[in-house]
């Protein structure tokens, strides 16, 4: 184990810390070339982002008002950082930094603090279990830009690309589901539908080689296998915006299908989110709940985010320590879906797909 002081950087998307911050947050989001990309986008991106943010900000700000006036994601991520710091303390001298992609504290703030802190090594740890161009790759690219500006080019660096099939991540999800299922006391398991909901991405992104869909499906397969529930399950996607075709089925369509089939008890499992935020607290727990009840569903509940689940923090600590020890990324926690079966679309955007030591296993 290295005796160097290590800076662990937790990547997250971030969220507005007030309703006044909603429009600039949305502007930053839609200015990201890994989110909005088309021929000639470099000329139109900023005006288009300004237009979209202005059009959407009023409605989105009202949603934030309904969940407390701001996003809880920074408070929850800071709590994860503190818990991870405590978990690492017996093993390595480490400080944990939060780097948000679209709102404060920005990636630049984390890079600047690390540059001033005299750290000998940096460990990049995205809080996105499944690798995607729109999340992991975008955050990594932003880090590259800001690390150079902060003078970190000579600092040793390791990174974790994903952990969608890490045993402790799977166990943390199963524990959360079990805990919520216990509140369905008296309802037979076969009458409860487990609806796994992941953030959607455009179909074109998957066709271009993004491994996200494949990894989401593998996460759900592993969770259901580990949980051993007899309740029927479904996988769907949420948070679509814009006219492009996105992954299907959508959360709304899934709720309509189940309600039409006479299903009365739904437990929604947010599967690509590791903290509660607007996509869970409003899109699922308010909007989807209202729609489900309107359609005749009598029991609707949502599994909370992993947040500072001790098992999840243990997962992050294990990922961090393995990377610091020099364990080759992509051989233990990356390989599952990539090598279990041949995917329909080669996940060429996965940073470890072409590694021979991954493919042999």
Residue, then its C-alpha position, 0 to 999 in steps of 0.5 A: x500500500x502506498x504511503x502517499x497522501x491520496x485525494x479521492x475524487x467523487x464525481x456526481x452530476x450535482x443539482x441546484x442549491x436553490x430555485x434561483x440556481x435552476x436555470x444556470x444549472x440547466x444551462x451548464x447541463x445542456x452545454x455539455x457536448x457529451x449531452x447535446x451533440x450533433x453536426x455543427x453543435x459547437x456553434x449552436x450549443x450555447x444558444x440552444x442551452x440558453x433557450x432550453x434552460x430558459x424554457x424549462x427552468x420555471x417548471x423544474x424550479x417548481x418541482x424543486x420547491x415541492x421537494x424542499x427548495x433545492x436538490x439534496x444531492x450535495x448534502x447526501x454526497x458530502x455525507x457519503x464522502x465523510x463516511x468513505x473518509x472514515x472507512x479509509x482511515x485505518x488503511x490509507x491517509x486519504x482526503x475525499x473531495x466532491x466534484x460536481x459536473x453541473x453545479x457547485x462544488x464544480x470539478x474545478x474547485x476540487x482540482x484546485x483544492x487538490x493542487x494546493x494540498x500536496x497530494x501524491x496520488x489521486x483516485x477518481x471514483x465516479x458515483x455512477x455505477x454503470x458506465x456511460x458517455x453522458x455521466x462517467x465519460x463526461x466527468x472524466x473529460x471535465x477532470x482532464x481539463x481542470x486537472x491540467x489547469x490546476x497543475x496536476x499533470x505530474x500527480x499519479x492518478x488511478x480511476x474506477x470506471x464502473x461498479x455495476x456488478x460489484x458484490x457489495x453494490x448488489x448487496x446494498x441494493x438487495x438490502x434496501x429492497x428487502x427493507x422496503x418490502x417488509x413494509x408491504x406486510x400482509x401482501x403476498x409476494x406474487x401480488x407485488x411488482x418490483x419495477x426497476x427504473x434507470x435513467x434513460x439515454x438516447x438509443x443512438x448513444x447505445x448504438x454508438x457503443x455505450x455499455x450503459x444499457x448492457x450494464x443496467x440489465x446485468x445489475x438488475x439480473x444480479x440483484x434479482x438473482x441475489x434477492x431471490x424474490x418471487x415477486x414479478x419484476x420489470x425494467x424500465x427507463x425514466x427522465x427522457x427529454x427532447x425528440x430523440x428516441x430513448x431507451x424503452x419501456x418508459x416508467x410511465x408506460x410500465x405503470x400504465x401496463x401494470x395497472x391495465x393488467x390489474x396489478x395493485x402493488x408496485x415497488x419502484x427500485x431506482x437502480x442507476x441512482x446512488x442518492x435521492x434527488x429530483x429524479x427519485x423524489x419528484x419524478x418517481x415519488x410524486x409524479x409517478x405515484x400520482x399517475x399510479x393512484x389515478x390508474x387504480x394502483x392501491x399501494x405504491x412505494x419507492x426504495x430510497x437511494x443508497x445514500x450512506x448505506x454502510x454496505x454501499x460505503x464499504x463498496x466504495x472503500x473496497x473499490x478505492x483500496x483496490x485501485x490504490x493497490x494497483x489492482x487492474x481495473x476491468x478484471x474483477x468489477x467490470x467484466x461481468x456482462x462484457x464476457x458472460x454473453x456477446x452483447x448485441x452492440x459492441x460496447x466500444x465506449x467502455x474503456x476496458x472493452x479491448x483489454x485482452x485480460x478482460x476478454x479472456x476471463 
